[in-house]
Amino acid sequence: MRPAFDSYVAPARAYPQLWRLVAGVALILLFYVGWMGLMALALWAMTGGPGFQARIETLALGSTPWSLILLLATFPGMGLGAWAAARLLHGRGWRSLFGRPAVVLRDFVTGAVLMVVIAGAISLLLFPLAPPLEPAVPLSVWLVFLPLALCGILIQTGAEELVFRGYLQQQLAARFVSPLAWLVLPSVLFGLAHYAPEEMGALAWAVVAATGLFGLVAADLTARTGSLGMAWGLHFVNNVLAILVVSAMGALDGLALFRVPDGAVGQDDLALLILIDMVVVALVWAGCVVWLRRR
C-alpha cells in the first residue's frame, strides 16, 4: 500500500468491522431513498396528483432540462448517507472521506484537465468516424441551465466518489490487505449500480463493463494519490461531456447540445461507441499515471 493511500485509509482503521460496513451501506441506501422520497413528495405537493406517475417517469429519464436538474438533485442524499455512515458507525468526519483539502483541489483540477486534453484529442481524431449528430437543446436554453447543471454534476459525481472511492474503498482497505477487496470490489459494485436494462436493453451489461472499468481507474488513482481529487475530476468531466455536450444513449439528454438521432445507429454501432469509450478511459488513466510519476 502506497504511503499516500495508507494515510488516506488511516481514519477508517479505528472501526474496520465488516458489520459496520454492511450497516453503513444500508444507511447510505436509506438516506438516498429517503431523500428521493422527500423530493417526490415535494413534487407531488407542487404539481398535484394527476399525471404524477408520468412526471416521475420523465424525471427518471432526464429527457427535459428541468427533469435532468431534478434527477441530479437526488444525489445529495447519497453523499449525506456516506457522511452519516462514516460519522455514526466509524467515528470519523466528512473530510476523512475526501482526503486533505489542498490535495483534493489540486488533483481535481489535474484530473479534469487531463480528461479534457486526452479525451478531447482522441475525440477530434475519431470525429470522421463518429455517428451523425443533430442539435438537441437550443444554445440559449443550454446557457441558462448550464450553471445549475454543472453544480448538479459536481454534486452527483462527488456523491458517487464519496460512496465508492471514499467510504467503501477506505473501509475495505482498512479491513483487507488484498487489492481484490478494496480496488476491485467497489469497482464491480459501481458498475452494477449502473445496470439499466429498461433503458439500455441488450447493451446493459456492456454499460456495466464500461462503468466498472471507469470505477477501477478511479479506484486506482485514489490509491495512488491518497484522495478523491483526481478520480472526481475525471468523473466530473466525463459526465459533463456525456450529459451536456453529446448524448449517445437516448437518456439523460435533457441538456445535451447534440445527440445521436433516433434510429441513426444500431446496437452494433452503440456497442462500438462503448468500446471506444473504454479505450479512451484506459488512455486517460495511462496519462494520469505518467503525470503522477513525473510530478
Phi, psi and omega per residue, in radians:
M1 nan 2.247 -3.124
R2 -1.145 2.612 -3.119
P3 -0.981 -0.706 -3.128
A4 -1.108 -0.742 -3.142
F5 -1.252 -0.631 3.095
D6 -1.047 -0.718 3.104
S7 -1.187 -0.635 3.126
Y8 -1.159 -0.635 -3.101
V9 -1.408 -0.377 -3.008
A10 -0.860 -0.784 -3.133
P11 -1.089 -0.411 -3.116
A12 -1.407 -0.201 -3.048
R13 -1.372 -0.240 -3.130
A14 -1.125 -0.671 -3.132
Y15 -2.379 1.381 -3.032
P16 -1.622 0.112 -3.031
Q17 -1.030 2.479 -3.100
L18 -1.148 -0.583 -3.130
W19 -1.119 -0.572 3.085
R20 -1.183 -0.673 3.117
L21 -1.134 -0.793 3.114
V22 -1.069 -0.777 3.105
A23 -1.120 -0.620 3.117
G24 -1.141 -0.729 3.092
V25 -1.092 -0.729 3.104
A26 -1.089 -0.680 3.132
L27 -1.165 -0.691 3.088
I28 -1.059 -0.796 3.109
L29 -1.083 -0.689 3.133
L30 -1.093 -0.797 3.124
F31 -1.127 -0.736 -3.109
Y32 -1.117 -0.865 3.136
V33 -1.156 -0.706 3.112
G34 -1.086 -0.732 3.109
W35 -1.092 -0.763 3.117
M36 -1.135 -0.633 3.097
G37 -1.108 -0.719 3.099
L38 -1.120 -0.699 3.103
M39 -1.119 -0.743 3.132
A40 -1.107 -0.697 3.120
L41 -1.127 -0.739 3.108
A42 -1.121 -0.700 3.122
L43 -1.121 -0.724 3.111
W44 -1.121 -0.707 -3.134
A45 -1.144 -0.591 -3.085
M46 -1.455 -0.564 -3.015
T47 -1.907 -0.195 3.134
G48 1.530 2.947 -3.040
G49 -1.296 -0.812 -3.067
P50 -1.007 2.285 3.125
G51 1.330 0.154 -3.069
F52 -1.113 -0.710 -3.133
Q53 -1.074 -0.724 3.122
A54 -1.112 -0.660 3.128
R55 -1.179 -0.649 3.104
I56 -1.132 -0.707 3.124
E57 -1.147 -0.685 3.070
T58 -1.121 -0.703 3.105
L59 -1.059 -0.735 -3.103
A60 -1.122 -0.512 -3.130
L61 -1.496 -0.375 -3.096
G62 1.058 0.692 -3.004
S63 -1.617 -0.050 3.049
T64 -2.244 2.801 -3.112
P65 -0.954 -0.869 -3.085
W66 -1.229 -0.606 3.115
S67 -1.152 -0.621 3.100
L68 -1.169 -0.759 3.113
I69 -1.066 -0.768 3.135
L70 -1.159 -0.631 3.091
L71 -1.103 -0.769 3.089
L72 -1.118 -0.508 -3.127
A73 -1.292 -0.077 3.084
T74 -1.402 -0.220 -2.991
F75 -1.438 -0.341 3.044
P76 -0.965 -0.557 3.106
G77 -1.047 -0.647 3.108
M78 -1.157 -0.785 3.121
G79 -1.130 -0.730 3.096
L80 -1.113 -0.608 3.095
G81 -1.127 -0.710 3.109
A82 -1.119 -0.733 3.101
W83 -1.101 -0.780 -3.126
A84 -1.100 -0.717 3.133
A85 -1.115 -0.775 3.141
A86 -1.122 -0.721 -3.092
R87 -1.287 -0.864 -2.994
L88 -1.388 -0.563 -3.040
L89 -1.838 -0.321 -3.069
H90 -2.240 0.020 3.052
G91 1.092 0.578 3.127
R92 -2.311 2.773 -2.976
G93 -1.661 -3.109 -3.088
W94 -1.045 -0.776 -3.051
R95 -1.106 -0.525 -3.105
S96 -1.124 -0.405 3.108
L97 -1.332 -0.524 -3.106
F98 -1.528 -0.698 -2.918
G99 1.836 -3.084 -3.108
R100 -1.137 2.271 -3.037
P101 -0.925 -0.765 -3.116
A102 -1.101 -0.674 3.127
V103 -1.215 -0.719 3.120
V104 -1.027 -0.849 -3.114
L105 -1.107 -0.824 3.141
R106 -1.035 -0.824 -3.077
D107 -1.290 -0.528 3.062
F108 -1.074 -0.857 -3.137
V109 -1.085 -0.765 3.134
T110 -1.057 -0.844 -3.139
G111 -1.084 -0.736 3.139
A112 -1.101 -0.776 -3.132
V113 -1.127 -0.787 -3.138
L114 -1.099 -0.660 3.112
M115 -1.134 -0.769 3.135
V116 -1.095 -0.815 -3.061
V117 -1.167 -0.914 -3.042
I118 -1.256 -0.876 -3.139
A119 -1.135 -0.655 3.114
G120 -1.126 -0.744 3.134
A121 -1.112 -0.754 3.139
I122 -1.154 -0.693 3.126
S123 -1.092 -0.691 3.107
L124 -1.140 -0.692 3.130
L125 -1.140 -0.642 -3.085
L126 -1.607 0.006 -3.057
F127 -0.975 -0.696 3.117
P128 -1.067 -0.400 -3.128
L129 -1.643 -0.055 -3.064
A130 -1.232 2.651 3.075
P131 -1.183 2.840 3.128
P132 -1.090 2.502 3.127
L133 -2.080 2.688 3.051
E134 -2.314 2.606 3.078
P135 -1.049 2.478 -3.136
A136 -1.936 -1.426 -3.124
V137 -1.575 2.327 3.073
P138 -0.977 2.520 -3.089
L139 -1.008 -0.670 -3.126
S140 -1.093 -0.730 3.107
V141 -1.181 -0.742 -3.128
W142 -1.017 -0.774 -3.123
L143 -1.165 -0.638 3.126
V144 -1.111 -0.745 -3.084
F145 -1.511 -0.185 -3.019
L146 -0.977 -0.836 -3.137
P147 -1.027 -0.768 3.108
L148 -1.106 -0.729 -3.115
A149 -1.137 -0.743 3.133
L150 -1.116 -0.746 3.078
C151 -1.084 -0.733 3.133
G152 -1.096 -0.747 3.134
I153 -1.214 -0.624 3.079
L154 -1.071 -0.745 3.121
I155 -1.207 -0.787 -3.110
Q156 -1.054 -0.856 -3.132
T157 -1.197 -0.644 3.110
G158 -1.121 -0.709 3.126
A159 -1.113 -0.761 3.124
E160 -1.141 -0.684 3.094
E161 -1.138 -0.701 3.107
L162 -1.010 -0.729 -3.082
V163 -1.322 -0.909 -2.955
F164 -1.525 -0.752 3.135
R165 -1.700 -0.268 3.065
G166 -1.632 -1.453 -3.014
Y167 -1.048 -0.984 -3.059
L168 -1.114 -0.868 -3.078
Q169 -1.127 -0.726 3.117
Q170 -1.093 -0.872 -3.071
Q171 -1.167 -0.636 3.089
L172 -1.196 -0.671 3.112
A173 -1.193 -0.516 3.094
A174 -1.243 -0.403 -3.077
R175 -1.789 -0.568 -3.049
F176 -2.160 2.531 3.103
V177 -1.466 -0.637 -3.014
S178 -1.195 2.314 3.047
P179 -1.091 -0.351 3.079
L180 -1.023 -0.542 3.139
A181 -1.427 -0.934 -2.985
W182 -1.625 -0.220 3.109
L183 -1.803 -0.842 -3.007
V184 -1.468 -0.811 -3.048
L185 -1.029 -0.846 3.103
P186 -1.071 -0.549 3.140
S187 -1.225 -0.700 3.078
V188 -1.101 -0.780 3.126
L189 -1.114 -0.650 3.104
F190 -1.094 -0.749 3.095
G191 -1.115 -0.800 -3.119
L192 -1.122 -0.522 3.118
A193 -1.136 -0.294 -3.139
H194 -1.815 0.274 3.097
Y195 -1.278 2.038 -3.069
A196 -2.450 1.336 -3.099
P197 -1.125 -0.499 3.130
E198 -1.128 -0.593 -3.115
E199 -1.606 -0.680 -2.999
M200 -1.809 -0.170 3.081
G201 1.018 -2.243 -3.082
A202 -1.162 -0.302 -3.119
L203 -1.622 0.119 -3.077
A204 -1.018 -0.734 -3.115
W205 -1.299 -0.483 3.047
A206 -1.142 -0.682 3.080
V207 -1.135 -0.702 3.082
V208 -1.037 -0.761 3.140
A209 -1.108 -0.771 -3.138
A210 -1.142 -0.732 3.130
T211 -1.190 -0.677 3.088
G212 -1.094 -0.678 3.084
L213 -1.100 -0.753 3.092
F214 -1.067 -0.719 3.099
G215 -1.063 -0.680 3.118
L216 -1.134 -0.742 3.089
V217 -1.081 -0.806 -3.133
A218 -1.108 -0.701 3.134
A219 -1.157 -0.703 3.119
D220 -1.133 -0.735 3.140
L221 -1.196 -0.579 3.043
T222 -1.107 -0.722 3.114
A223 -1.171 -0.593 -3.125
R224 -1.313 -0.586 -3.028
T225 -1.770 -0.391 -3.110
G226 1.306 0.481 3.070
S227 -2.812 2.949 3.094
L228 -1.475 -0.086 -2.956
G229 -0.961 -0.961 -3.050
M230 -1.184 -0.754 3.103
A231 -1.068 -0.725 3.135
W232 -1.130 -0.735 3.114
G233 -1.067 -0.780 3.087
L234 -1.081 -0.803 -3.098
H235 -1.076 -0.773 -3.124
F236 -1.065 -0.896 -3.110
V237 -1.160 -0.701 3.110
N238 -0.985 -0.789 -3.109
N239 -1.305 -0.565 3.043
V240 -1.061 -0.798 -3.140
L241 -1.114 -0.726 -3.059
A242 -1.366 -0.447 -3.064
I243 -1.804 -0.671 -3.021
L244 -1.812 -0.262 -3.093
V245 -1.889 -1.182 -3.117
V246 -2.256 2.138 3.054
S247 -1.821 2.156 -3.085
A248 -1.996 -0.161 -2.969
M249 -1.857 0.028 3.069
G250 1.397 0.144 3.074
A251 -2.444 2.839 -3.108
L252 0.951 0.653 -3.092
D253 -1.902 0.294 -3.081
G254 -1.145 -0.349 3.126
L255 -2.302 0.432 3.104
A256 -1.397 2.365 3.064
L257 -1.170 -0.652 -3.134
F258 -2.342 2.702 3.063
R259 -2.576 2.801 3.055
V260 -1.395 2.180 -3.108
P261 -1.037 2.578 3.107
D262 -1.024 2.273 3.113
G263 1.401 -0.008 -3.098
A264 -1.311 -0.469 3.135
V265 -2.294 2.574 3.121
G266 -1.625 -3.081 -3.129
Q267 -1.077 -0.683 -3.138
D268 -1.126 -0.681 3.124
D269 -1.156 -0.732 3.113
L270 -1.138 -0.669 3.086
A271 -1.077 -0.687 3.102
L272 -1.131 -0.700 3.098
L273 -1.079 -0.704 3.114
I274 -1.126 -0.732 3.113
L275 -1.093 -0.755 3.107
I276 -1.077 -0.717 3.106
D277 -1.040 -0.697 3.121
M278 -1.140 -0.695 3.101
V279 -1.125 -0.732 3.117
V280 -1.065 -0.773 3.128
V281 -1.052 -0.731 3.130
A282 -1.120 -0.701 3.136
L283 -1.207 -0.658 3.078
V284 -1.106 -0.748 3.080
W285 -1.014 -0.789 3.137
A286 -1.062 -0.721 3.102
G287 -1.104 -0.700 3.111
C288 -1.117 -0.726 -3.137
V289 -1.124 -0.750 3.097
V290 -1.074 -0.764 3.118
W291 -1.050 -0.782 -3.115
L292 -1.146 -0.598 -3.134
R293 -1.265 -0.455 -3.057
R294 -1.679 -0.259 -3.047
R295 -1.461 nan nan
